[in-house]
Amino acid sequence: MRALYATVGSAVLRVALYGGCSKIFLMIESLKKYVEQITELPTVPVVAREILGIVDDKLASVDRLERIIRNDPAICAKVLSVANSVFFRIKEPVRTLDGAIVRIGFNNVKNIAVGVSLLSVFDDGKRAEDFDYQRIFNHSVTVGFVARLLYGKIQQNITEEIVVNGMLHDLGFLVLNRYFPGDYGRVLKKVDKGGDLLEAEKAVLGFNHTDIGAWLADKWNLPRSISDTVLRHHSPSLSKRKSRVMAVIHLADYITTRNILGPVRNDPGYPLDRSSLDMLGMSENALENMEAEIGECSFPGAPL
């Protein structure tokens, strides 16, 4: 892969060339100044890389998936923890990977493993007062499964990407906390005083967590559906693709933040992009009914 750069107004346009295809990423100048300070970025974990390599392999076996995950005991433990969560309503906990695959399905385990492994590279064991990694982790996993639940309720076929897209939508939070905790602490203090999260990010940083999250997804060469969702999960109306998956992730994030567990302690003032309802052919009344039904469910607020 090679990349070309050009300046367009106050933004830097990065065109990454992949063989005969191109992937365009618009980088605003303020974001460029921050990412240039990151000298050592975590690489895609082996587990995620190997599983992404078998995503399109229709003949991939349960044994192969199990071997990949088992090679990383920490990821294996977290996958089992999520598999035993309330999302799957399992009365008797599963204790082995093959048991999890049997109980919740090959694709569920595959997507959980990818999401968990990518989220886990930013867990340095520290629990900052202003930023709680475990809270972000739980919020992210919850959004993934609320999205799956929503997709089923609107009678759409469940796509394999919906859970992992939901789990990875807030990658930007993790990058900011790892590399710029001081500046992001200033953002959270603005939110603590009643400010809107996205506006506070823009005021302090000059960009949003969505921008730096999409930059990371681009650097990691994640599937386009993931990078698009990371960038536009707050504003699907601004996406040229008008993806139903992106619209579902937006609604899942909206519902999760308002009713279950937000990414930060105080209300981030999550705005609803009503175009997501149009993309899905939903009414506001239908959304309210789903929000009430999902809000009554028991979801994990404690660490998974």
TORDOVEX-798943 format. One record per residue: residue in one letter; x, y, z of N, C-alpha, C, CB in turn. Coordinates in steps of 0.001 Angstrom, whole numbers, plus 500000, padded with zeros to 6 digits. Glycine has a CB too. Example, Ala and Ser with C-alpha at 12.3 -4.5 7.8 and 13.67 -1.06 7.14 Angstrom:
// TORDOVEX-798943
> r n.xx n.yy n.zz ca.xx ca.yy ca.zz c.xx c.yy c.zz cb.xx cb.yy cb.zz
> A 513190 494310 507800 512300 495500 507800 513200 496700 507800 511308 495527 509046
> S 512850 497750 507080 513670 498940 507140 512900 500030 507870 514084 499402 505725
END
This chain:
// TORDOVEX-798943
> r n.xx n.yy n.zz ca.xx ca.yy ca.zz c.xx c.yy c.zz cb.xx cb.yy cb.zz
> M 500839 498818 500000 500000 500000 500000 500877 501234 500000 499049 500004 501208
> R 500488 502290 499245 501197 503546 499304 500164 504657 499369 502147 503721 498088
> A 500576 505817 499892 499624 506899 500089 500128 508180 499458 499355 507113 501571
> L 499217 508968 498930 499520 510277 498386 498813 511313 499242 499093 510387 496892
> Y 499407 512504 499401 498823 513538 500231 498679 514827 499435 499672 513770 501484
> A 497621 515565 499694 497436 516880 499076 496692 517763 500065 496658 516774 497715
> T 496959 519058 500041 496283 519992 500928 495076 520585 500213 497246 521108 501395
> V 493918 520535 500877 492690 521087 500318 492139 522051 501354 491643 519960 499952
> G 492319 523341 501150 491902 524316 502155 492688 524098 503423 490390 524219 502435
> S 491962 523888 504543 492630 523641 505825 492753 522169 506128 491888 524322 506944
> A 492422 521327 505150 492446 519884 505379 493536 519230 504559 491093 519261 505045
> V 493972 518068 505045 494946 517275 504313 494219 516052 503781 496168 516872 505216
> L 494278 515855 502469 493593 514735 501834 494565 513586 501672 492998 515145 500469
> R 494264 512469 502312 495109 511286 502211 494421 510300 501292 495385 510654 503611
> V 495076 509936 500216 494536 508939 499304 495406 507698 499402 494475 509475 497837
> A 494869 506664 500009 495617 505416 500145 495297 504533 498949 495276 504688 501487
> L 496324 504081 498272 496141 503284 497061 496306 501803 497368 497135 503717 495973
> Y 495277 501015 497128 495310 499578 497356 495155 498897 496003 494189 499124 498359
> G 496275 498566 495358 496189 497967 494033 495496 498923 493091 495447 496622 494079
> G 494366 498506 492531 493637 499369 491614 492565 500187 492289 493025 498556 490537
> C 492437 500070 493632 491382 500774 494354 491973 501919 495160 490615 499811 495275
> S 491150 502876 495495 491609 503988 496324 490667 504180 497498 491710 505285 495499
> K 491214 504643 498586 490444 504891 499792 490789 506303 500244 490748 503823 500915
> I 489817 507189 500274 490091 508592 500548 489733 508923 501992 489314 509497 499578
> F 490666 509565 502670 490447 509959 504045 490787 511432 504182 491288 509096 505018
> L 489788 512255 504530 489978 513693 504656 490415 514010 506078 488680 514465 504289
> M 491627 514536 506220 492177 514810 507531 492268 516319 507752 493559 514152 507688
> I 491498 516845 508705 491562 518264 508993 492890 518581 509677 490368 518700 509874
> E 493317 519813 509555 494646 520208 510020 494835 519972 511517 494889 521668 509702
> S 493803 520257 512324 493927 520060 513772 494141 518588 514105 492678 520586 514497
> L 493468 517695 513389 493658 516260 513603 495061 515843 513189 492609 515449 512822
> K 495526 516373 512082 496863 516045 511599 497926 516378 512653 497154 516798 510293
> K 497776 517519 513313 498750 517930 514332 498777 516935 515498 498419 519347 514852
> Y 497622 516396 515837 497571 515436 516948 498157 514091 516539 496128 515250 517432
> V 497734 513564 515399 498165 512208 515041 499665 512165 514734 497365 511698 513829
> E 500229 513310 514340 501676 513346 514095 502467 513174 515387 502068 514660 513419
> Q 501811 513365 516528 502475 513181 517826 502481 511718 518264 501789 514033 518893
> I 501701 510882 517590 501648 509458 517943 502797 508750 517238 500265 508817 517549
> T 503802 508406 517996 504996 507807 517396 504938 506287 517359 506223 508242 518153
> E 504124 505688 518213 504056 504225 518257 502607 503794 518425 504932 503657 519409
> L 501995 503401 517322 500593 503004 517329 500486 501484 517465 499880 503490 516044
> P 499585 500997 518331 499413 499540 518431 499052 498931 517078 498327 499198 519466
> T 499577 497776 516814 499237 497080 515572 497975 496256 515785 500408 496174 515100
> V 497355 495864 514704 496169 495003 514796 496585 493693 515461 495533 494741 513375
> P 495912 493305 516534 496280 492064 517229 496220 490854 516298 495356 491838 518429
> V 497051 489877 516593 497115 488673 515766 495746 488005 515666 498144 487686 516336
> V 495027 487935 516793 493713 487289 516795 492785 487973 515798 493093 487317 518209
> A 492704 489307 515869 491813 490039 514966 492243 489879 513519 491774 491519 515335
> R 493551 489976 513281 494061 489871 511911 493733 488512 511301 495576 490103 511886
> E 493923 487458 512087 493677 486119 511554 492183 485863 511339 494256 485063 512497
> I 491346 486390 512256 489903 486183 512086 489384 486998 510903 489140 486569 513378
> L 489863 488235 510760 489467 489028 509593 489877 488328 508301 490094 490433 509658
> G 490937 487536 508374 491401 486800 507208 490490 485662 506808 492759 486270 507460
> I 489638 485193 507733 488731 484097 507397 487278 484556 507302 488849 482991 508428
> V 487055 485892 507373 485690 486417 507331 484943 485951 506094 485708 487934 507377
> D 485604 485964 504948 484944 485588 503693 485154 484124 503320 485443 486463 502573
> D 485736 483368 504243 486004 481955 503975 484803 481122 504410 487293 481484 504705
> K 484002 480719 503441 482787 479963 503755 483106 478587 504340 481931 479803 502502
> L 484337 478120 504133 484713 476793 504607 485480 476830 505929 485546 476098 503560
> A 485612 478042 506500 486335 478155 507771 485660 477283 508825 486396 479635 508246
> S 486452 476502 509527 485910 475534 510469 485851 476094 511886 486741 474266 510448
> V 485006 475491 512685 484915 475837 514101 486264 475602 514773 483804 475012 514800
> D 486921 474503 514424 488222 474189 515026 489248 475273 514728 488732 472838 514520
> R 489219 475802 513496 490184 476848 513132 489935 478120 513934 490108 477152 511623
> L 488669 478523 514054 488340 479713 514838 488749 479517 516294 486834 480029 514742
> E 488461 478336 516823 488804 478049 518216 490305 478114 518438 488276 476676 518623
> R 491084 477588 517511 492546 477618 517647 493079 479045 517634 493202 476810 516523
> I 492524 479891 516772 492974 481279 516673 492746 482007 517996 492240 482007 515526
> I 491543 481871 518542 491205 482592 519774 491974 482033 520962 489696 482518 520046
> R 492122 480704 521009 492777 480076 522149 494248 480484 522268 492668 478567 522037
> N 494846 480932 521175 496249 481348 521219 496475 482604 522032 496760 481565 519832
> D 495408 483317 522357 495511 484506 523207 494598 484310 524414 495129 485812 522415
> P 495139 483809 525525 494299 483482 526691 493485 484657 527217 495161 482957 527800
> A 494050 485883 527188 493327 487043 527704 492095 487336 526852 494246 488275 527749
> I 492262 487271 525533 491136 487498 524629 490123 486370 524773 491619 487608 523165
> C 490622 485168 524909 489742 484001 525082 488841 484193 526302 490578 482700 525231
> A 489423 484664 527407 488658 484865 528642 487579 485931 528440 489598 485270 529801
> K 487932 487015 527737 486950 488079 527517 485837 487631 526578 487635 489320 526952
> V 486178 486836 525580 485156 486318 524667 484154 485466 525442 485805 485489 523523
> L 484661 484626 526324 483770 483790 527140 482914 484644 528058 484581 482783 527966
> S 483504 485735 528588 482751 486624 529469 481589 487262 528723 483665 487708 530050
> V 481846 487754 527506 480777 488356 526704 479749 487293 526307 481361 489040 525440
> A 480223 486108 525960 479313 485025 525565 478369 484653 526708 480114 483788 525121
> N 478843 484829 527945 478018 484498 529105 477207 485684 529617 478888 483971 530214
> S 477230 486794 528877 476528 487992 529325 475033 487851 529112 477049 489227 528592
> V 474311 488845 529606 472855 488829 529552 472327 488854 528122 472300 490003 530319
> F 473143 489274 527175 472673 489380 525796 472134 488055 525258 473796 489871 524906
> F 472718 486956 525730 472351 485658 525164 471429 484848 526072 473594 484860 524875
> R 471094 485412 527235 470143 484776 528155 470494 483308 528416 468722 484875 527594
> I 471760 483059 528650 472213 481702 528942 472110 481445 530439 473667 481482 528447
> K 471333 480434 530824 471151 480154 532255 472385 479508 532852 469940 479252 532474
> E 472942 478535 532151 474142 477874 532628 475345 478438 531874 474039 476331 532447
> P 476343 478988 532570 477482 479604 531872 478274 478598 531052 478404 480275 532872
> V 478746 479057 529888 479625 478216 529083 481052 478440 529561 479481 478532 527554
> R 481856 477389 529578 483207 477477 530140 484291 477216 529096 483356 476491 531284
> T 483882 476828 527890 484863 476538 526848 484467 477253 525564 484984 475013 526608
> L 485449 477482 524692 485162 478136 523428 484229 477317 522547 486442 478410 522693
> D 484463 476020 522488 483584 475215 521653 482158 475237 522207 484106 473766 521559
> G 482040 475322 523556 480719 475442 524160 480059 476754 523787 480812 475320 525669
> A 480857 477852 523766 480327 479160 523377 479869 479147 521930 481381 480254 523586
> I 480655 478504 521064 480304 478450 519643 479006 477677 519445 481440 477802 518825
> V 478842 476596 520190 477617 475806 520093 476419 476611 520597 477755 474494 520892
> R 476599 477320 521740 475487 478039 522365 475065 479287 521585 475864 478431 523775
> I 476042 480099 521164 475678 481398 520594 476014 481521 519111 476370 482496 521353
> G 476671 480524 518553 476896 480513 517118 478288 480939 516685 475913 481385 516473
> F 478713 480366 515579 480040 480610 515011 480264 482096 514734 480219 479806 513721
> N 479304 482731 514037 479478 484126 513639 479493 485071 514825 478386 484530 512689
> N 478667 484783 515847 478678 485624 517041 480045 485580 517726 477580 485179 518019
> V 480587 484396 517892 481890 484249 518543 482975 484926 517707 482230 482752 518759
> K 482909 484758 516406 483898 485366 515511 483890 486889 515649 483623 484963 514048
> N 482709 487491 515617 482608 488947 515694 482975 489474 517073 481206 489391 515335
> I 482582 488754 518120 482967 489155 519475 484481 489148 519607 482330 488222 520528
> A 485120 488119 519082 486575 487995 519211 487297 489140 518497 487045 486647 518647
> V 486828 489506 517311 487444 490629 516589 487269 491919 517381 486827 490780 515174
> G 486044 492185 517814 485782 493418 518550 486554 493500 519846 484320 493546 518835
> V 486531 492422 520618 487217 492405 521914 488725 492580 521731 486922 491088 522663
> S 489306 491904 520757 490758 491981 520582 491200 493381 520170 491219 490965 519539
> L 490426 494054 519310 490785 495407 518890 490583 496416 520019 489960 495816 517670
> L 489540 496237 520812 489326 497141 521948 490381 496946 523022 487940 496928 522543
> S 490851 495722 523171 491745 495395 524280 493153 495946 524125 491818 493919 524438
> V 493574 496307 522914 494944 496808 522753 495127 498140 523463 495291 496955 521269
> F 494013 498805 523808 494119 500096 524483 493931 499990 525989 493106 501052 523919
> D 493796 498781 526485 493657 498598 527925 495040 498439 528542 492762 497370 528249
> D 495541 499520 529149 496868 499461 529757 496800 499162 531247 497604 500764 529529
> G 495606 498796 531722 495454 498460 533130 495192 499653 534018 496662 497761 533607
> K 495316 500858 533478 495098 502055 534283 493615 502419 534262 495962 503237 533763
> R 493154 502999 535336 491767 503434 535427 491764 504903 535818 490959 502570 536454
> A 491886 505771 534818 491931 507204 535092 490603 507654 535698 492240 508002 533801
> E 490683 508687 536543 489475 509166 537208 488473 509722 536202 489827 510234 538241
> D 488993 510473 535198 488102 511115 534240 487636 510174 533136 488785 512302 533630
> F 488439 509155 532837 488128 508275 531712 488227 506833 532179 489084 508536 530508
> D 487164 506096 532000 487104 504724 532483 487095 503770 531285 485848 504504 533378
> Y 488222 503095 531060 488310 502173 529926 487219 501120 530003 489688 501501 529881
> Q 486986 500561 531203 486002 499489 531315 484606 499981 530952 486004 498913 532728
> R 484328 501231 531279 483021 501798 530912 482878 501868 529394 482842 503209 531530
> I 483936 502335 528721 483910 502396 527254 483756 500995 526671 485196 503067 526709
> F 484484 500033 527240 484399 498651 526764 482965 498132 526890 485373 497742 527554
> N 482362 498317 528071 480999 497832 528289 480000 498556 527390 480602 498005 529756
> H 480170 499867 527259 479295 500639 526370 479404 500121 524932 479654 502147 526427
> S 480622 499880 524483 480853 499455 523105 480234 498093 522824 482343 499416 522811
> V 480432 497149 523740 479856 495813 523576 478325 495899 523581 480352 494859 524701
> T 477787 496719 524486 476332 496872 524569 475764 497444 523283 475954 497767 525746
> V 476414 498456 522723 475938 499031 521458 475916 497957 520362 476838 500226 521026
> G 476958 497119 520326 477000 496060 519325 475795 495143 519401 478255 495254 519481
> F 475407 494773 520625 474303 493823 520751 472937 494491 520731 474452 493036 522019
> V 472853 495747 521142 471600 496476 520954 471351 496660 519455 471639 497858 521686
> A 472420 496918 518694 472292 497043 517243 471769 495736 516641 473651 497423 516608
> R 472294 494635 517123 471836 493319 516638 470359 493122 516960 472677 492174 517269
> L 469962 493524 518165 468570 493405 518586 467664 494299 517732 468429 493769 520075
> L 468106 495525 517494 467332 496448 516666 467152 495913 515249 468011 497813 516623
> Y 468223 495390 514697 468175 494889 513320 467121 493785 513203 469569 494358 512879
> G 467043 492967 514240 466037 491911 514232 464629 492460 514359 466303 490932 515347
> K 464472 493508 515167 463140 494067 515415 462570 494788 514203 463190 495018 516585
> I 463445 495360 513384 462932 496031 512185 462843 495066 511004 463824 497225 511820
> Q 462988 493777 511337 462784 492695 510369 463738 492794 509180 461347 492705 509872
> Q 464976 493105 509503 466031 493059 508505 466855 491802 508768 466922 494353 508545
> N 467431 491246 507705 468334 490123 507910 469546 490598 508696 468764 489497 506559
> I 469929 489837 509715 471081 490208 510525 472348 490036 509698 471148 489359 511823
> T 473062 491124 509466 474333 491015 508755 475427 490693 509764 474661 492327 507973
> E 476429 489960 509322 477497 489549 510225 478268 490737 510783 478446 488615 509512
> E 478258 491855 510049 479089 492982 510457 478456 493843 511542 479395 493834 509269
> I 477167 493660 511827 476469 494598 512699 477053 494622 514110 474997 494247 512760
> V 477384 493469 514676 477900 493426 516053 479284 494043 516135 477943 491981 516570
> V 480189 493663 515258 481549 494185 515339 481578 495676 515001 482480 493407 514396
> N 480726 496127 514088 480640 497562 513809 480210 498337 515050 479659 497826 512659
> G 479216 497789 515738 478764 498447 516964 479823 498449 518046 477523 497777 517482
> M 480533 497350 518182 481565 497261 519219 482711 498238 518979 482111 495846 519290
> L 482983 498554 517715 484151 499379 517393 483812 500839 517092 484870 498788 516216
> H 482566 501233 517252 482157 502575 516829 482892 503686 517577 480669 502739 517024
> D 483298 503442 518818 483939 504481 519631 485447 504282 519784 483301 504520 520997
> L 486091 503742 518777 487547 503576 518814 488261 504889 519142 488048 503035 517474
> G 487699 506002 518675 488342 507296 518884 488524 507654 520340 487555 508361 518218
> F 487555 507278 521190 487691 507537 522625 488963 506899 523171 486464 507008 523387
> L 489223 505682 522738 490364 504936 523262 491686 505538 522811 490285 503484 522830
> V 491736 506005 521559 492954 506653 521065 493231 507923 521862 492831 506980 519556
> L 492201 508729 522076 492376 509997 522782 492803 509774 524223 491088 510809 522742
> N 492214 508782 524869 492590 508518 526261 494013 508002 526382 491634 507520 526882
> R 494442 507157 525440 495779 506575 525511 496863 507629 525236 495902 505415 524512
> Y 496652 508448 524223 497728 509328 523770 497595 510785 524215 497799 509284 522291
> F 496375 511224 524512 496183 512630 524878 495267 512758 526094 495600 513419 523691
> P 495608 512072 527192 494721 512079 528364 494511 513462 528966 495274 511167 529418
> G 495552 514312 528920 495415 515653 529474 494395 516483 528722 496745 516356 529465
> D 494525 516523 527409 493592 517290 526592 492185 516709 526666 494067 517328 525142
> Y 492098 515363 526680 490751 514798 526734 490129 514980 528115 490784 513314 526367
> G 490976 515077 529131 490466 515414 530458 489799 516781 530454 491595 515382 531491
> R 490343 517721 529695 489737 519049 529570 488381 518960 528878 490668 519997 528794
> V 488282 518059 527893 486997 517843 527219 485959 517353 528218 487146 516829 526062
> L 486334 516354 529014 485390 515763 529961 484990 516738 531060 485986 514516 530579
> K 485884 517632 531421 485533 518653 532420 484471 519604 531872 486786 519448 532847
> K 484544 519907 530576 483508 520723 529957 482164 519996 529986 483895 521077 528511
> V 482206 518684 529737 480980 517891 529771 480428 517840 531188 481236 516467 529243
> D 481324 517726 532184 480900 517691 533582 480123 518949 533969 482111 517529 534492
> K 480451 520043 533299 479787 521319 533604 478499 521503 532796 480740 522485 533327
> G 478095 520449 532116 476841 520511 531379 476999 520735 529895 476000 521578 531932
> G 478215 520619 529393 478443 520834 527973 478121 519618 527131 479857 521235 527742
> D 477927 519840 525849 477694 518770 524883 479043 518138 524533 476968 519311 523597
> L 479107 516819 524499 480374 516118 524288 481018 516475 522951 480155 514619 524365
> L 480256 516409 521870 480832 516683 520554 481297 518135 520441 479812 516372 519455
> E 480532 519050 521017 480928 520461 520987 482165 520699 521838 479781 521353 521472
> A 482245 519997 522984 483418 520142 523854 484672 519620 523165 483201 519400 525182
> E 484553 518505 522458 485698 517971 521708 486164 518960 520654 485336 516634 521047
> K 485206 519528 519951 485554 520469 518883 486233 521709 519456 484298 520871 518089
> A 485749 522173 520608 486306 523384 521210 487730 523161 521697 485430 523851 522367
> V 487995 522005 522311 489307 521738 522898 490292 521198 521864 489174 520751 524051
> L 489833 520266 521030 490731 519548 520120 490714 520080 518689 490369 518096 520106
> G 489569 520609 518289 489423 521029 516898 488853 519927 516024 490757 521474 516347
> F 488548 518764 516603 487956 517632 515879 487231 516770 516889 489042 516800 515101
> N 486535 515745 516412 485776 514853 517292 486430 513477 517402 484342 514705 516783
> H 485974 512702 518397 486501 511338 518562 486199 510494 517334 485906 510671 519818
> T 485172 510858 516586 484843 510123 515358 485950 510274 514320 483506 510615 514778
> D 486535 511470 514249 487582 511740 513260 488838 510919 513534 487929 513228 513248
> I 489284 510913 514786 490518 510199 515096 490268 508689 515108 491087 510664 516456
> G 489044 508285 515425 488713 506865 515335 488743 506369 513904 487352 506604 515938
> A 488221 507182 512978 488255 506811 511561 489684 506798 511042 487400 507779 510728
> W 490512 507713 511552 491938 507716 511173 492586 506389 511577 492690 508915 511842
> L 492282 505916 512795 492849 504649 513249 492341 503486 512402 492512 504412 514724
> A 491046 503475 512115 490484 502406 511284 491157 502387 509913 488958 502584 511128
> D 491475 503572 509396 492179 503681 508120 493603 503144 508243 492200 505142 507640
> K 494295 503513 509324 495666 503046 509531 495704 501531 509687 496284 503720 510765
> W 494698 500971 510332 494624 499534 510539 494071 498804 509306 493761 499231 511756
> N 493627 499557 508330 493051 498966 507117 491874 498045 507439 494122 498189 506349
> L 491005 498500 508352 489813 497732 508690 488808 497831 507543 489185 498237 510019
> P 487847 496911 507486 486841 496961 506418 486166 498324 506338 485789 495880 506634
> R 485800 498722 505142 485250 500066 504941 483987 500297 505763 484951 500293 503468
> S 483164 499272 505928 481929 499455 506697 482237 499876 508129 481097 498163 506696
> I 483340 499366 508686 483722 499735 510046 484229 501172 510087 484796 498774 510587
> S 485133 501527 509182 485686 502887 509200 484599 503922 508932 486810 503025 508160
> D 483654 503611 508041 482547 504530 507773 481666 504706 509009 481705 504022 506594
> T 481400 503602 509700 480564 503667 510896 481257 504440 512007 480211 502261 511376
> V 482552 504216 512181 483310 504949 513201 483226 506454 512925 484798 504479 513229
> L 483341 506841 511667 483335 508257 511308 481946 508881 511411 483866 508434 509905
> R 480907 508158 511027 479580 508762 510898 478534 508214 511858 479096 508580 509514
> H 478929 507559 512949 477892 506978 513807 477056 508041 514528 478530 506055 514830
> H 477558 509270 514631 476751 510356 515189 475960 511098 514117 477640 511334 515934
> S 476346 510928 512867 475729 511732 511799 475583 510927 510507 476564 512997 511533
> P 474762 509878 510514 474597 509076 509290 474070 509886 508119 473665 507920 509552
> S 473414 511026 508387 472898 511850 507290 474024 512439 506449 472024 512971 507840
> L 475233 512535 507016 476368 513102 506285 477121 512054 505471 477321 513772 507252
> S 476734 510806 505614 477403 509737 504879 476839 509633 503470 477255 508395 505616
> K 477718 509495 502502 477277 509328 501126 476680 507944 500890 478436 509565 500174
> R 477061 506987 501724 476624 505608 501485 475204 505357 501970 477569 504638 502164
> K 474721 506152 502945 473383 505968 503508 473151 504508 503906 472311 506418 502498
> S 474108 503972 504612 474090 502562 504982 473069 502277 506082 475474 502125 505433
> R 472300 501215 505909 471354 500815 506954 472087 500346 508206 470427 499707 506441
> V 473228 499710 508011 474014 499287 509169 474426 500507 509986 475262 498484 508725
> M 474886 501544 509320 475304 502761 510016 474126 503404 510756 475914 503762 509019
> A 472956 503414 510124 471763 503973 510756 471393 503187 512007 470588 503981 509771
> V 471504 501866 511934 471191 501023 513100 472196 501274 514227 471194 499522 512704
> I 473479 501400 513884 474490 501674 514908 474205 503013 515580 475910 501673 514293
> H 473813 504015 514799 473482 505319 515369 472343 505193 516383 473096 506311 514255
> L 471273 504496 515997 470135 504338 516906 470515 503512 518122 468958 503687 516182
> A 471334 502488 517927 471767 501660 519058 472611 502474 520034 472564 500441 518560
> D 473493 503307 519501 474323 504172 520350 473453 505185 521091 475391 504905 519503
> Y 472490 505742 520390 471554 506707 520980 470779 506067 522137 470571 507237 519904
> I 470206 504889 521891 469410 504203 522917 470286 503760 524093 468689 502982 522308
> T 471452 503194 523778 472349 502719 524837 472804 503869 525729 473570 502013 524230
> T 473179 504983 525119 473662 506132 525883 472567 506708 526762 474197 507209 524948
> R 471361 506786 526252 470251 507406 526998 469656 506490 528064 469159 507821 526038
> N 469681 505172 527828 468908 504272 528680 469712 503220 529434 467908 503591 527860
> I 470931 502947 528996 471653 501821 529592 472991 502265 530171 471875 500720 528551
> L 473914 502648 529312 475246 503025 529772 475906 503923 528738 476112 501775 530040
> G 476201 505147 529123 476866 506073 528221 478369 505891 528253 476510 507498 528574
> P 479075 506457 527270 480536 506311 527227 481261 507134 528288 481044 506704 525867
> V 480595 508173 528812 481179 508995 529883 480163 509089 531018 481575 510432 529359
> R 480648 509525 532193 479793 509511 533377 478559 510404 533236 480589 509943 534581
> N 478753 511610 532732 477641 512546 532609 476994 512460 531235 478116 513967 532873
> D 475773 512952 531148 475027 512927 529891 475794 513683 528808 473620 513536 530079
> P 476198 512986 527744 476960 513673 526700 476102 514469 525729 477761 512680 525934
> G 474773 514528 525966 473895 515270 525071 473845 514667 523685 474338 516701 524983
> Y 473567 513364 523611 473594 512645 522335 472451 513113 521433 473501 511119 522569
> P 472765 513713 520279 471705 514165 519373 471226 513043 518463 472195 515338 518530
> L 469930 512989 518225 469364 512002 517316 469392 512547 515896 467921 511630 517730
> D 470004 511813 514988 469984 512151 513566 468774 511440 512977 471332 511730 512831
> R 467722 512203 512734 466453 511605 512303 466505 510993 510915 465375 512637 512337
> S 467545 511300 510156 467654 510678 508831 467850 509173 508962 468820 511298 508031
> S 468372 508723 510113 468555 507283 510313 467207 506567 510320 469310 507009 511631
> L 466171 507242 510812 464832 506654 510799 464339 506506 509361 463845 507518 511623
> D 464606 507528 508540 464193 507462 507131 464901 506322 506407 464485 508797 506420
> M 466197 506131 506692 466959 505065 506040 466362 503698 506337 468418 505103 506488
> L 465758 503578 507535 465241 502282 507972 463727 502174 507817 465621 502036 509414
> G 463090 503252 507328 461646 503232 507180 460927 503162 508508 461236 502080 506327
> M 461479 503825 509527 460907 503797 510871 460267 505135 511215 461983 503445 511905
> S 459268 505086 512075 458663 506312 512596 459283 506623 513961 457104 506171 512707
> E 459124 507867 514409 459628 508234 515734 458876 507466 516816 459497 509756 515966
> N 457612 507191 516565 456826 506424 517530 457380 505008 517673 455346 506378 517104
> A 457771 504416 516544 458356 503070 516585 459670 503092 517356 458584 502525 515153
> L 460471 504149 517163 461727 504272 517899 461462 504385 519393 462525 505488 517408
> E 460479 505188 519772 460156 505351 521195 459735 504029 521810 459047 506391 521382
> N 458952 503251 521079 458514 501944 521587 459709 501008 521770 457482 501307 520628
> M 460624 500994 520776 461813 500154 520882 462699 500618 522035 462601 500171 519563
> E 462829 501929 522181 463661 502481 523239 463112 502073 524605 463738 504016 523123
> A 461787 502134 524759 461171 501751 526028 461367 500264 526298 459676 502096 526026
> E 461191 499441 525269 461334 497992 525429 462764 497597 525764 460887 497276 524165
> I 463728 498183 525044 465133 497868 525290 465578 498425 526637 466017 498427 524164
> G 465067 499611 527000 465434 500215 528273 465002 499395 529468 464848 501578 528373
> E 463960 498554 529284 463481 497716 530380 464298 496433 530534 462023 497370 530161
> C 465144 496141 529548 465967 494936 529615 467094 495131 530610 466531 494579 528229
> S 467612 494044 531092 468746 494084 532015 470045 493935 531223 468626 492966 533096
> F 470862 494987 531248 472137 494961 530557 473252 495166 531560 472192 496031 529452
> P 474446 494686 531245 475538 494763 532204 476053 496185 532385 476667 493866 531768
> G 476045 496678 533622 476624 497973 533938 477947 497767 534632 475676 498811 534811
> A 478157 496550 535136 479418 496218 535776 480374 495663 534732 479207 495206 536926
> P 481665 495612 535023 482627 495075 534041 482257 493687 533558 484017 495039 534638
> L 482417 493476 532280 482122 492149 531703 483234 491175 532016 481924 492243 530179
END
